[in-house]
Amino acid sequence: MGADSTQTAAQRRPITASMLLAEKALALTVVVPGPGLDAPLTGSHTTELTHPSRYLFAGELLLTNGLWMTSRSADEWIAEAHAAGAEVVGFGLSDESSAVPGSVVDACRTRGLALLAVAADVSFSRIAEAIDVRRAPTGSARAGLDHIRRLGGAIAGCTDHEDFLRLIERLTGLECWLVGTGGRCLAGSTAAPPADLRRTAVRLGRSGHLSGSLNGQRCFFTVAWGLQSNVALVVAAAQSDIADEARLVIESIMPYFLIVDAERRSRAGVHETLARELLDLIWSGSITQESFEAQLRTLGLDPDRHTMIIASANTRDDVADAVSGCAAAGVFTAFDDVQLMIVQPEGEQIVDEIASVISESGADPILGIGASGIGPEGLRRSLAHAIPACRVAVTRPQGARVIREYEASSYAGLLHFVDVRMRSAFRQALLGPIIAWDAEHDSELLETLRVFLVNDGRWRQAARELHIHHNTLKYRIERIAALTGRDLSAPDSRVDLVLALAIPDSGSQQPRGS
């Protein structure tokens, strides 16, 4: 018990500037002695502000390199520091300035402050660390302020995801990975955890969980930002093994990941506008090869690689996440009332990757895939394939709305070249009377027409699929002919009706059609 008491007393012995002078590794020298050398230090504070009293606590060792001397006199600066409670000043030397300026020495003597010279090869952080390790425990509020101030200084030197991740690892000693939409690893140099585990972390974050266990050996942290968070920190430790100090560091830095992510999305917004301008020029055929290559490079794409268009009826946010969450280089934009992704895939798996990312948000992927190509004409063909394929995808049942180059080079592709209002008028002229009849009589003439045409006018096969007698089918077809004024045995009439069924109903979210 006596030994424990002695050890506790030693641990609680206040740290003073005289004790720092005794540490040879710090290489401090006294320039102006003073009573402050033996006064307890409550911490350290580094500043180059012209007003040193800002953020300075009484009893702290004040460390400076004198950068403020170009805008304020040493006497005024030292006087303000002394009034704020500083008793010892440490002045950092450099290769250009091997001695403390005389004006600083005189000001410290006048105010009764002790002055120490800090060698050029000794960092202020080493001195601060020596004080923090040995000083007496302080109140929780003061400790919290110290933590925030030190962490703020470290954060100021971070500019991207990798910097913030390294800071967390350095301060906590934990191995971490930052993962984004689709489980893509955004930062982390070592082998990342399995993809399904990374996707789980992001999915839980999007649903509002701020932290949680993944598989017992790993856990995740995220931060609520609006309705959802698109990034998660995966930590190689069980959640119960992470100390409170480490959690405080993680939770303090997590919001900065989202700030970096927001900046990236802002840049993506600029690319969105440029991509839309590029597609307008490609669609109109008014772009040269040279201009095409320059604009692709501006978008971060390689003009010599195969490029493809993927059209989507999902939300802009889902499409933006899909582009950032897949491995391929790409951008997104809106064009002709659909969302488009311009991507340069590494392989066939790109479609599955994009569909998987969209599914992670809880949405059903609705995609129309264009063929890949090179140059303006190749991208134009991909665009002409993708948009009609997407319109067909909208009509498909849930879970089957990914159309890979489906019918895009047939009549459905031609429909895209027709003005939206003309398409709508054509559909209404042919199918409007049938739709009105169905609504008034609770009948199924429109579905009967669709099945009849899909089966190429084969009566018995169509009746079998509709689960009706072929005489009933014959009656319905006669009714359709009377309503439309079209002879369904004539090829021209069948083509017109097939085209009308292929045009989406502008008044329906999930139109029925061929």
TITILUM-150676 format. One record per residue (C-alpha): y, z, x; residue in one letter. Coordinates in steps of 0.25 Angstrom, whole numbers. Layout:
# residues N
+-------+-------+-------+---------+
|    py |    pz |    px | residuo |
+-------+-------+-------+---------+
|     Y |     Z |     X |       A |
...
+-------+-------+-------+---------+
# end
This chain:
# residues 514
+-------+-------+-------+---------+
|    py |    pz |    px | residuo |
+-------+-------+-------+---------+
|     0 |     0 |     0 |       M |
|     9 |     3 |    12 |       G |
|     7 |   -10 |    18 |       A |
|    10 |   -17 |     5 |       D |
|    23 |   -10 |     3 |       S |
|    27 |   -13 |    18 |       T |
|    23 |   -28 |    15 |       Q |
|    31 |   -28 |     2 |       T |
|    43 |   -22 |     9 |       A |
|    43 |   -32 |    20 |       A |
|    42 |   -43 |    10 |       Q |
|    54 |   -38 |     2 |       R |
|    63 |   -36 |    15 |       R |
|    75 |   -44 |    12 |       P |
|    78 |   -57 |    21 |       I |
|    90 |   -57 |    30 |       T |
|    97 |   -67 |    38 |       A |
|    94 |   -58 |    50 |       S |
|    79 |   -60 |    47 |       M |
|    81 |   -75 |    46 |       L |
|    87 |   -75 |    60 |       L |
|    75 |   -68 |    66 |       A |
|    66 |   -80 |    61 |       E |
|    66 |   -89 |    73 |       K |
|    61 |  -101 |    65 |       A |
|    74 |  -101 |    57 |       L |
|    82 |  -101 |    70 |       A |
|    95 |   -95 |    64 |       L |
|   106 |   -90 |    72 |       T |
|   118 |   -81 |    69 |       V |
|   132 |   -88 |    70 |       V |
|   140 |   -77 |    63 |       V |
|   133 |   -63 |    61 |       P |
|   136 |   -55 |    48 |       G |
|   130 |   -44 |    39 |       P |
|   124 |   -55 |    31 |       G |
|   113 |   -57 |    41 |       L |
|   106 |   -44 |    37 |       D |
|   109 |   -45 |    22 |       A |
|    97 |   -49 |    13 |       P |
|    96 |   -64 |    10 |       L |
|    93 |   -67 |    -5 |       T |
|    90 |   -82 |    -1 |       G |
|    97 |   -94 |     5 |       S |
|   106 |  -105 |     0 |       H |
|   109 |  -118 |     6 |       T |
|   121 |  -126 |     2 |       T |
|   131 |  -136 |     6 |       E |
|   140 |  -135 |    -6 |       L |
|   155 |  -133 |    -3 |       T |
|   154 |  -121 |   -12 |       H |
|   142 |  -112 |    -6 |       P |
|   143 |  -102 |   -17 |       S |
|   136 |  -111 |   -27 |       R |
|   122 |  -107 |   -29 |       Y |
|   123 |   -96 |   -18 |       L |
|   117 |   -82 |   -20 |       F |
|   123 |   -70 |   -13 |       A |
|   114 |   -66 |    -1 |       G |
|   109 |   -80 |     2 |       E |
|   109 |   -86 |    16 |       L |
|   118 |   -98 |    14 |       L |
|   114 |  -110 |    22 |       L |
|   122 |  -122 |    24 |       T |
|   124 |  -134 |    33 |       N |
|   139 |  -135 |    31 |       G |
|   140 |  -148 |    24 |       L |
|   151 |  -142 |    15 |       W |
|   160 |  -141 |    27 |       M |
|   166 |  -154 |    25 |       T |
|   172 |  -150 |    11 |       S |
|   175 |  -135 |    13 |       R |
|   179 |  -125 |    24 |       S |
|   169 |  -116 |    30 |       A |
|   178 |  -104 |    27 |       D |
|   178 |  -107 |    12 |       E |
|   163 |  -110 |    11 |       W |
|   159 |   -98 |    18 |       I |
|   169 |   -89 |    10 |       A |
|   163 |   -94 |    -3 |       E |
|   149 |   -92 |     2 |       A |
|   152 |   -78 |     6 |       H |
|   158 |   -75 |    -7 |       A |
|   145 |   -80 |   -14 |       A |
|   137 |   -69 |    -6 |       G |
|   133 |   -77 |     6 |       A |
|   131 |   -68 |    19 |       E |
|   124 |   -77 |    28 |       V |
|   126 |   -92 |    31 |       V |
|   117 |  -101 |    38 |       G |
|   123 |  -114 |    44 |       F |
|   114 |  -126 |    47 |       G |
|   116 |  -133 |    60 |       L |
|   113 |  -147 |    63 |       S |
|   111 |  -157 |    74 |       D |
|   126 |  -161 |    72 |       E |
|   131 |  -147 |    70 |       S |
|   124 |  -137 |    80 |       S |
|   133 |  -125 |    77 |       A |
|   139 |  -119 |    64 |       V |
|   153 |  -124 |    62 |       P |
|   164 |  -114 |    67 |       G |
|   171 |  -114 |    53 |       S |
|   158 |  -108 |    47 |       V |
|   156 |   -98 |    58 |       V |
|   171 |   -93 |    56 |       D |
|   170 |   -93 |    41 |       A |
|   157 |   -84 |    41 |       C |
|   163 |   -74 |    51 |       R |
|   175 |   -73 |    42 |       T |
|   167 |   -71 |    30 |       R |
|   157 |   -62 |    37 |       G |
|   145 |   -71 |    34 |       L |
|   133 |   -72 |    43 |       A |
|   131 |   -86 |    49 |       L |
|   118 |   -92 |    54 |       L |
|   116 |  -105 |    61 |       A |
|   104 |  -113 |    56 |       V |
|    97 |  -122 |    66 |       A |
|    97 |  -137 |    63 |       A |
|    82 |  -137 |    62 |       D |
|    80 |  -126 |    52 |       V |
|    81 |  -130 |    38 |       S |
|    88 |  -121 |    28 |       F |
|    75 |  -121 |    19 |       S |
|    68 |  -114 |    30 |       R |
|    78 |  -103 |    30 |       I |
|    78 |  -102 |    15 |       A |
|    63 |  -101 |    15 |       E |
|    63 |   -90 |    25 |       A |
|    72 |   -82 |    16 |       I |
|    64 |   -85 |     4 |       D |
|    51 |   -80 |    10 |       V |
|    57 |   -67 |    15 |       R |
|    68 |   -63 |     6 |       R |
|    66 |   -52 |    -4 |       A |
|    61 |   -55 |   -18 |       P |
|    73 |   -58 |   -28 |       T |
|    74 |   -58 |   -43 |       G |
|    67 |   -69 |   -51 |       S |
|    80 |   -75 |   -56 |       A |
|    85 |   -77 |   -41 |       R |
|    72 |   -82 |   -37 |       A |
|    72 |   -92 |   -48 |       G |
|    86 |   -97 |   -44 |       L |
|    81 |   -98 |   -29 |       D |
|    69 |  -106 |   -34 |       H |
|    78 |  -116 |   -42 |       I |
|    88 |  -118 |   -31 |       R |
|    77 |  -121 |   -20 |       R |
|    70 |  -130 |   -30 |       L |
|    82 |  -137 |   -33 |       G |
|    85 |  -140 |   -19 |       G |
|    71 |  -145 |   -17 |       A |
|    72 |  -154 |   -29 |       I |
|    85 |  -160 |   -25 |       A |
|    77 |  -167 |   -14 |       G |
|    67 |  -174 |   -23 |       C |
|    69 |  -188 |   -29 |       T |
|    56 |  -192 |   -35 |       D |
|    43 |  -188 |   -41 |       H |
|    36 |  -187 |   -27 |       E |
|    48 |  -178 |   -21 |       D |
|    47 |  -168 |   -33 |       F |
|    31 |  -168 |   -32 |       L |
|    32 |  -165 |   -17 |       R |
|    42 |  -153 |   -20 |       L |
|    32 |  -147 |   -30 |       I |
|    21 |  -148 |   -21 |       E |
|    29 |  -142 |    -9 |       R |
|    34 |  -130 |   -18 |       L |
|    21 |  -127 |   -25 |       T |
|    10 |  -131 |   -15 |       G |
|     3 |  -139 |   -27 |       L |
|    -2 |  -153 |   -26 |       E |
|     4 |  -161 |   -38 |       C |
|     5 |  -175 |   -44 |       W |
|    16 |  -180 |   -53 |       L |
|    10 |  -189 |   -64 |       V |
|    17 |  -198 |   -74 |       G |
|    13 |  -206 |   -86 |       T |
|    -1 |  -211 |   -86 |       G |
|    -5 |  -201 |   -76 |       G |
|     2 |  -209 |   -65 |       R |
|     4 |  -201 |   -52 |       C |
|    19 |  -201 |   -49 |       L |
|    19 |  -192 |   -37 |       A |
|     9 |  -185 |   -28 |       G |
|     3 |  -190 |   -15 |       S |
|   -11 |  -185 |   -16 |       T |
|   -23 |  -190 |   -24 |       A |
|   -18 |  -188 |   -39 |       A |
|   -27 |  -181 |   -50 |       P |
|   -35 |  -190 |   -59 |       P |
|   -28 |  -199 |   -68 |       A |
|   -33 |  -193 |   -81 |       D |
|   -28 |  -179 |   -76 |       L |
|   -14 |  -185 |   -73 |       R |
|   -13 |  -192 |   -86 |       R |
|   -17 |  -179 |   -93 |       T |
|    -6 |  -171 |   -86 |       A |
|     5 |  -182 |   -91 |       V |
|    -1 |  -182 |  -105 |       R |
|     0 |  -167 |  -106 |       L |
|    14 |  -167 |  -101 |       G |
|    18 |  -178 |  -111 |       R |
|    13 |  -169 |  -122 |       S |
|    22 |  -158 |  -118 |       G |
|    13 |  -149 |  -109 |       H |
|    21 |  -144 |   -97 |       L |
|     9 |  -140 |   -89 |       S |
|    -6 |  -138 |   -90 |       G |
|   -19 |  -138 |   -83 |       S |
|   -26 |  -152 |   -81 |       L |
|   -40 |  -149 |   -76 |       N |
|   -40 |  -135 |   -70 |       G |
|   -37 |  -139 |   -56 |       Q |
|   -24 |  -146 |   -60 |       R |
|   -12 |  -144 |   -69 |       C |
|     1 |  -152 |   -73 |       F |
|    15 |  -149 |   -76 |       F |
|    25 |  -157 |   -83 |       T |
|    38 |  -156 |   -90 |       V |
|    43 |  -158 |  -104 |       A |
|    54 |  -169 |  -104 |       W |
|    58 |  -173 |  -118 |       G |
|    45 |  -176 |  -126 |       L |
|    36 |  -179 |  -115 |       Q |
|    34 |  -178 |  -100 |       S |
|    29 |  -190 |   -92 |       N |
|    26 |  -183 |   -79 |       V |
|    16 |  -172 |   -75 |       A |
|    14 |  -164 |   -62 |       L |
|    -1 |  -162 |   -59 |       V |
|    -4 |  -151 |   -50 |       V |
|   -16 |  -148 |   -42 |       A |
|   -18 |  -134 |   -47 |       A |
|   -23 |  -126 |   -59 |       A |
|   -11 |  -122 |   -67 |       Q |
|   -15 |  -107 |   -66 |       S |
|   -14 |  -109 |   -51 |       D |
|     1 |  -113 |   -50 |       I |
|    10 |  -102 |   -47 |       A |
|    23 |   -99 |   -55 |       D |
|    31 |  -103 |   -43 |       E |
|    24 |  -117 |   -42 |       A |
|    26 |  -119 |   -57 |       R |
|    40 |  -116 |   -56 |       L |
|    42 |  -127 |   -46 |       V |
|    34 |  -137 |   -54 |       I |
|    41 |  -134 |   -67 |       E |
|    55 |  -135 |   -60 |       S |
|    52 |  -149 |   -53 |       I |
|    44 |  -155 |   -65 |       M |
|    57 |  -160 |   -72 |       P |
|    62 |  -167 |   -60 |       Y |
|    49 |  -176 |   -61 |       F |
|    54 |  -180 |   -75 |       L |
|    68 |  -183 |   -69 |       I |
|    62 |  -193 |   -59 |       V |
|    54 |  -199 |   -70 |       D |
|    67 |  -200 |   -79 |       A |
|    74 |  -207 |   -68 |       E |
|    62 |  -217 |   -66 |       R |
|    62 |  -220 |   -81 |       R |
|    77 |  -223 |   -80 |       S |
|    74 |  -233 |   -69 |       R |
|    63 |  -239 |   -78 |       A |
|    74 |  -240 |   -89 |       G |
|    82 |  -250 |   -80 |       V |
|    69 |  -257 |   -77 |       H |
|    66 |  -258 |   -92 |       E |
|    79 |  -266 |   -94 |       T |
|    77 |  -275 |   -82 |       L |
|    63 |  -278 |   -87 |       A |
|    68 |  -282 |  -101 |       R |
|    78 |  -291 |   -95 |       E |
|    67 |  -297 |   -86 |       L |
|    58 |  -300 |   -98 |       L |
|    69 |  -306 |  -106 |       D |
|    71 |  -316 |   -95 |       L |
|    57 |  -319 |   -93 |       I |
|    55 |  -321 |  -108 |       W |
|    67 |  -330 |  -109 |       S |
|    62 |  -338 |   -97 |       G |
|    75 |  -336 |   -90 |       S |
|    71 |  -330 |   -77 |       I |
|    69 |  -336 |   -63 |       T |
|    57 |  -332 |   -54 |       Q |
|    67 |  -326 |   -44 |       E |
|    74 |  -317 |   -55 |       S |
|    60 |  -313 |   -61 |       F |
|    56 |  -308 |   -47 |       E |
|    69 |  -300 |   -45 |       A |
|    68 |  -293 |   -58 |       Q |
|    54 |  -290 |   -56 |       L |
|    57 |  -283 |   -43 |       R |
|    68 |  -276 |   -49 |       T |
|    58 |  -270 |   -59 |       L |
|    49 |  -266 |   -48 |       G |
|    39 |  -277 |   -50 |       L |
|    33 |  -287 |   -41 |       D |
|    36 |  -301 |   -45 |       P |
|    24 |  -306 |   -38 |       D |
|    14 |  -298 |   -45 |       R |
|     8 |  -300 |   -59 |       H |
|    16 |  -294 |   -70 |       T |
|    12 |  -291 |   -84 |       M |
|    19 |  -287 |   -97 |       I |
|    13 |  -276 |  -106 |       I |
|    19 |  -275 |  -120 |       A |
|    18 |  -262 |  -128 |       S |
|    22 |  -257 |  -141 |       A |
|    22 |  -243 |  -136 |       N |
|    35 |  -235 |  -134 |       T |
|    44 |  -237 |  -122 |       R |
|    41 |  -223 |  -117 |       D |
|    26 |  -226 |  -117 |       D |
|    28 |  -240 |  -110 |       V |
|    37 |  -233 |  -100 |       A |
|    27 |  -223 |   -97 |       D |
|    16 |  -234 |   -96 |       A |
|    23 |  -242 |   -86 |       V |
|    26 |  -229 |   -77 |       S |
|    12 |  -224 |   -79 |       G |
|     4 |  -236 |   -75 |       C |
|     1 |  -240 |   -60 |       A |
|     8 |  -254 |   -61 |       A |
|    22 |  -257 |   -58 |       A |
|    30 |  -260 |   -71 |       G |
|    42 |  -259 |   -80 |       V |
|    44 |  -258 |   -95 |       F |
|    54 |  -264 |  -105 |       T |
|    55 |  -267 |  -120 |       A |
|    55 |  -282 |  -124 |       F |
|    54 |  -288 |  -138 |       D |
|    51 |  -275 |  -145 |       D |
|    40 |  -271 |  -136 |       V |
|    38 |  -263 |  -123 |       Q |
|    34 |  -271 |  -111 |       L |
|    28 |  -267 |   -98 |       M |
|    30 |  -276 |   -86 |       I |
|    19 |  -272 |   -76 |       V |
|    12 |  -277 |   -63 |       Q |
|    -2 |  -272 |   -65 |       P |
|   -12 |  -269 |   -54 |       E |
|   -23 |  -272 |   -63 |       G |
|   -29 |  -273 |   -77 |       E |
|   -28 |  -258 |   -79 |       Q |
|   -13 |  -258 |   -81 |       I |
|   -15 |  -260 |   -96 |       V |
|   -24 |  -248 |   -97 |       D |
|   -14 |  -240 |   -89 |       E |
|    -3 |  -243 |   -98 |       I |
|   -11 |  -240 |  -110 |       A |
|   -16 |  -227 |  -105 |       S |
|    -2 |  -222 |  -101 |       V |
|     3 |  -226 |  -115 |       I |
|    -9 |  -219 |  -121 |       S |
|    -5 |  -206 |  -114 |       E |
|     7 |  -205 |  -122 |       S |
|    -1 |  -205 |  -135 |       G |
|     3 |  -219 |  -139 |       A |
|    -7 |  -230 |  -142 |       D |
|    -4 |  -241 |  -131 |       P |
|     1 |  -254 |  -138 |       I |
|     1 |  -265 |  -127 |       L |
|     1 |  -280 |  -125 |       G |
|    -3 |  -285 |  -112 |       I |
|     3 |  -298 |  -106 |       G |
|    -4 |  -306 |   -95 |       A |
|     1 |  -303 |   -81 |       S |
|     9 |  -314 |   -73 |       G |
|    18 |  -317 |   -62 |       I |
|    32 |  -322 |   -63 |       G |
|    42 |  -324 |   -75 |       P |
|    32 |  -333 |   -83 |       E |
|    20 |  -324 |   -81 |       G |
|    28 |  -312 |   -86 |       L |
|    33 |  -320 |   -98 |       R |
|    19 |  -323 |  -102 |       R |
|    15 |  -309 |  -100 |       S |
|    26 |  -305 |  -109 |       L |
|    22 |  -315 |  -120 |       A |
|     8 |  -310 |  -119 |       H |
|    11 |  -295 |  -120 |       A |
|    21 |  -294 |  -131 |       I |
|    12 |  -301 |  -142 |       P |
|     0 |  -294 |  -137 |       A |
|     8 |  -281 |  -139 |       C |
|    11 |  -285 |  -153 |       R |
|    -4 |  -287 |  -156 |       V |
|    -7 |  -274 |  -150 |       A |
|     2 |  -267 |  -160 |       V |
|    -7 |  -272 |  -171 |       T |
|   -20 |  -267 |  -165 |       R |
|   -26 |  -253 |  -169 |       P |
|   -23 |  -241 |  -160 |       Q |
|   -30 |  -240 |  -147 |       G |
|   -32 |  -256 |  -146 |       A |
|   -17 |  -260 |  -144 |       R |
|   -18 |  -265 |  -130 |       V |
|   -18 |  -280 |  -130 |       I |
|   -21 |  -287 |  -117 |       R |
|   -16 |  -301 |  -117 |       E |
|   -21 |  -302 |  -132 |       Y |
|   -17 |  -315 |  -139 |       E |
|    -4 |  -315 |  -132 |       A |
|    -5 |  -330 |  -128 |       S |
|    -9 |  -334 |  -142 |       S |
|    -1 |  -334 |  -155 |       Y |
|     3 |  -319 |  -153 |       A |
|    10 |  -323 |  -140 |       G |
|    18 |  -334 |  -148 |       L |
|    23 |  -324 |  -158 |       L |
|    30 |  -316 |  -148 |       H |
|    40 |  -328 |  -145 |       F |
|    44 |  -328 |  -160 |       V |
|    56 |  -320 |  -164 |       D |
|    52 |  -307 |  -170 |       V |
|    60 |  -309 |  -183 |       R |
|    53 |  -323 |  -184 |       M |
|    39 |  -317 |  -182 |       R |
|    43 |  -306 |  -193 |       S |
|    47 |  -316 |  -203 |       A |
|    35 |  -325 |  -201 |       F |
|    26 |  -313 |  -203 |       R |
|    33 |  -309 |  -215 |       Q |
|    33 |  -323 |  -221 |       A |
|    18 |  -324 |  -220 |       L |
|    13 |  -310 |  -221 |       L |
|    24 |  -303 |  -230 |       G |
|    18 |  -307 |  -243 |       P |
|     4 |  -302 |  -239 |       I |
|    10 |  -289 |  -234 |       I |
|    18 |  -287 |  -247 |       A |
|     5 |  -290 |  -255 |       W |
|    -3 |  -280 |  -247 |       D |
|     8 |  -269 |  -249 |       A |
|     9 |  -272 |  -264 |       E |
|    -6 |  -273 |  -267 |       H |
|   -12 |  -264 |  -257 |       D |
|   -20 |  -276 |  -252 |       S |
|   -24 |  -280 |  -238 |       E |
|   -21 |  -295 |  -237 |       L |
|   -14 |  -294 |  -224 |       L |
|   -26 |  -288 |  -217 |       E |
|   -35 |  -298 |  -225 |       T |
|   -27 |  -309 |  -219 |       L |
|   -28 |  -304 |  -205 |       R |
|   -43 |  -302 |  -205 |       V |
|   -44 |  -316 |  -212 |       F |
|   -36 |  -323 |  -200 |       L |
|   -43 |  -314 |  -189 |       V |
|   -56 |  -320 |  -194 |       N |
|   -51 |  -334 |  -194 |       D |
|   -52 |  -335 |  -210 |       G |
|   -67 |  -332 |  -210 |       R |
|   -69 |  -326 |  -224 |       W |
|   -81 |  -318 |  -223 |       R |
|   -78 |  -312 |  -210 |       Q |
|   -64 |  -308 |  -214 |       A |
|   -70 |  -302 |  -227 |       A |
|   -80 |  -295 |  -220 |       R |
|   -70 |  -289 |  -210 |       E |
|   -61 |  -285 |  -222 |       L |
|   -73 |  -279 |  -230 |       H |
|   -70 |  -287 |  -242 |       I |
|   -77 |  -298 |  -250 |       H |
|   -74 |  -313 |  -245 |       H |
|   -69 |  -316 |  -259 |       N |
|   -59 |  -304 |  -258 |       T |
|   -55 |  -310 |  -245 |       L |
|   -53 |  -324 |  -251 |       K |
|   -44 |  -318 |  -262 |       Y |
|   -36 |  -311 |  -252 |       R |
|   -34 |  -323 |  -243 |       I |
|   -30 |  -331 |  -256 |       E |
|   -19 |  -320 |  -259 |       R |
|   -14 |  -321 |  -245 |       I |
|   -13 |  -336 |  -246 |       A |
|    -5 |  -334 |  -259 |       A |
|     4 |  -324 |  -253 |       L |
|     7 |  -332 |  -240 |       T |
|     6 |  -346 |  -245 |       G |
|    -3 |  -349 |  -234 |       R |
|   -17 |  -355 |  -234 |       D |
|   -26 |  -347 |  -225 |       L |
|   -36 |  -358 |  -223 |       S |
|   -25 |  -366 |  -216 |       A |
|   -24 |  -364 |  -200 |       P |
|    -9 |  -364 |  -200 |       D |
|    -8 |  -353 |  -211 |       S |
|   -18 |  -344 |  -203 |       R |
|   -10 |  -346 |  -190 |       V |
|     3 |  -342 |  -197 |       D |
|    -4 |  -329 |  -203 |       L |
|   -10 |  -325 |  -190 |       V |
|     3 |  -326 |  -184 |       L |
|    10 |  -318 |  -195 |       A |
|    -1 |  -307 |  -193 |       L |
|     1 |  -307 |  -178 |       A |
|    16 |  -303 |  -180 |       I |
|    18 |  -288 |  -180 |       P |
|    24 |  -282 |  -193 |       D |
|    38 |  -278 |  -189 |       S |
|    38 |  -267 |  -199 |       G |
|    26 |  -260 |  -195 |       S |
|    23 |  -252 |  -183 |       Q |
|     8 |  -256 |  -182 |       Q |
|     8 |  -270 |  -189 |       P |
|    -5 |  -276 |  -194 |       R |
|    -7 |  -290 |  -189 |       G |
|   -16 |  -300 |  -181 |       S |
+-------+-------+-------+---------+
# end
